[in-house]
Amino acid sequence: MNPGLAKNILAARIKHLVYIGVFEICPASDGSAYKDYILTERGCSVFPIVVAIRQWGERYLFEQGEINSVLLDKVNGEPLPVLEVCSSQGDRLGPADCYRQRVVTEVRREG
């Protein structure tokens, strides 16, 4: 597999993802000297973002007839539906339908 970037850059990015808690390092499941990078709860929570970026790329970055891949639901083998931003009432929202409000983040207590 060729990830499309230099090994030292990839290693630095993975190290940073471990540092910020997206992955944890575990011994390889096959018993080899390698390591497995396992998604943490924080890492799993980024999944909708990855799906949204991936769906955007599938829509806008490939030419007609170009080979790409799609993300499929394991249960029924169907492509995932396009993610949408919806209101609490279920109405589809666009950029003009939202606004930003500053808030103070509460202290998180681990435990």
Phi, psi and omega in degrees: 000134177248108183287351177086014174210162183298147182302322181293326178291314178301315180299318180294321180291318178295318178301319179293320178296326174292315182301319182271004172088018177280321177239155165238150182264131178228156174302147181302138182292341180270004178082001180284179180282354180288172178241149172258140175255112185255134177295135174274180174302318178298319179294318179295328182290345179275354182307313179301328178292315178300316179298315181298315179294319179297314179296322176299314179297319178300325183281321191247345188253001181241138177280159176306129178083354179285141180285131173213194179227160176232155178269126184247148174288126181299329185287312185245359177072013181267149174299147178296143175294154179296130179290142178228152174267126183233153176287173177295343177267359178093004179281139179292135180244142172249179182304322182287348182268002185234158172216162183260140175227131180285137178222162176262127179287133178286153177291129178272133177252120177280142177163000000 
